[in-house]
Amino acid sequence: MALSFSNPSRSYDGTRHGVWFWGYDKAREITFFVEDGVLKNFDSALGSDEAEVLASFDRHRNEILKVAMSLYADGPQTLYTLH
């Protein structure tokens, strides 16, 4: 299974306190959600402001995508949560 992140889109979810992003395995879309607690591991002073959370996600995108790829390797689901 070859997972790619060709779509750079991401979306803040204030209700669930995190960021949604998407990967693709051929034509199949895989949804990922990273909780803001994970982002606080990268940025300990991170607040809950949408712009701040998205900026943190963007700064640490490569590390987040590596974690997402390792989760995906464990089994082909359609939704993964990084917590």
C-alpha positions as CSV (number, residue, x, y, z in Angstrom):
1,M,0.0,0.0,0.0
2,A,1.5,3.3,-1.1
3,L,0.1,6.2,0.9
4,S,0.6,9.7,-0.4
5,F,-0.4,13.1,0.8
6,S,-0.8,14.9,-2.5
7,N,-3.5,17.2,-1.2
8,P,-2.1,19.8,1.2
9,S,-5.5,20.7,2.5
10,R,-6.1,20.6,6.2
11,S,-9.1,21.7,8.3
12,Y,-9.4,22.9,11.9
13,D,-12.1,21.3,14.0
14,G,-12.8,23.4,17.1
15,T,-15.4,21.0,18.5
16,R,-13.0,18.0,18.4
17,H,-9.9,20.1,19.1
18,G,-7.6,19.1,16.2
19,V,-6.9,19.1,12.5
20,W,-8.3,16.9,9.8
21,F,-6.1,16.0,6.8
22,W,-6.2,13.5,4.0
23,G,-4.0,10.9,2.4
24,Y,-4.5,8.7,-0.7
25,D,-3.8,5.1,-1.5
26,K,-4.3,5.1,-5.3
27,A,-7.9,6.4,-5.7
28,R,-8.9,5.7,-2.1
29,E,-9.1,8.7,0.2
30,I,-7.9,8.1,3.8
31,T,-9.0,10.6,6.5
32,F,-6.7,11.5,9.4
33,F,-7.3,13.5,12.5
34,V,-4.6,14.9,14.7
35,E,-5.6,16.0,18.2
36,D,-4.3,19.3,19.4
37,G,-2.6,17.4,22.3
38,V,-0.3,15.9,19.7
39,L,0.6,19.3,18.4
40,K,1.3,20.5,21.9
41,N,4.0,17.9,22.1
42,F,5.7,19.9,19.3
43,D,4.7,23.3,20.6
44,S,4.2,23.3,24.3
45,A,2.8,26.8,24.5
46,L,0.2,26.1,21.8
47,G,-3.2,27.7,22.4
48,S,-6.6,26.8,21.0
49,D,-6.8,29.5,18.4
50,E,-7.6,28.1,14.9
51,A,-4.8,30.0,13.2
52,E,-2.3,29.0,15.8
53,V,-3.2,25.3,15.7
54,L,-3.1,25.3,11.8
55,A,0.3,27.1,11.9
56,S,1.6,24.4,14.3
57,F,0.3,21.7,12.0
58,D,2.0,23.3,9.0
59,R,5.3,23.7,10.9
60,H,5.3,20.0,11.9
61,R,3.6,18.5,8.9
62,N,6.5,16.2,7.9
63,E,6.6,14.6,11.4
64,I,2.8,14.3,11.5
65,L,2.8,12.6,8.1
66,K,5.4,10.1,9.2
67,V,3.3,9.2,12.1
68,A,0.2,8.9,9.8
69,M,2.1,6.6,7.5
70,S,3.2,4.3,10.3
71,L,-0.4,4.1,11.5
72,Y,-1.6,3.3,8.0
73,A,0.9,0.5,7.7
74,D,-0.8,-1.2,10.6
75,G,-4.0,-1.8,8.6
76,P,-6.1,-0.2,5.9
77,Q,-8.9,1.7,7.7
78,T,-10.6,4.8,6.3
79,L,-10.2,7.0,9.4
80,Y,-7.2,7.3,11.7
81,T,-6.8,9.4,14.8
82,L,-3.3,10.6,16.0
83,H,-3.5,11.0,19.7
